[in-house]
Amino acid sequence: MAAIAVFLTISLSSAASAGGVVLVLSGGGTRGLAHIGVLKVLEERNIPVDGIVGTSIGSIVGGLAACGYSSSELEDMIATLDLASLLYDRKGESTVPPGEDASAYIQSILRLEFNERGHITGPLGGLSGKRLLEKLQQWSARCPVLDFF
């Protein structure tokens, strides 16, 4: 473990003198919020971030950081976030549609099928996440949009 810490310290020092780093942030659900801690360490050491790529929660944290949010701002945003209300379209809404058997509905969500071309098909997800999308749009509104074409 000490060797990893020394390697990271040397790597961070080298990155600071070289001009910056490119972050690759992974998914992992709410565990991916640990990426905010990485951003915090980079800020404390004055290491500029030249680029950010990510998947799932890593793309969300990275995108918000690219919009100019500091690690402190991101921590505050997450601390005040009511994740349960963002995942459901209405407060207390069940994920099972009215009139459907709960076990049959859950099995239909988990079932994968193959179409005539042999591609996997199935449901897009068990939750719509409409409110979460609205919150992300609200947070990213301050981010400038660049047209590269």
Summary of the structure (lengths in Angstrom):
residues: 149
radius of gyration: 20.0
end to end distance: 46.4
largest distance: 62.5
contacts: 331
relative contact order: 0.11
helix: 52%
strand: 10%
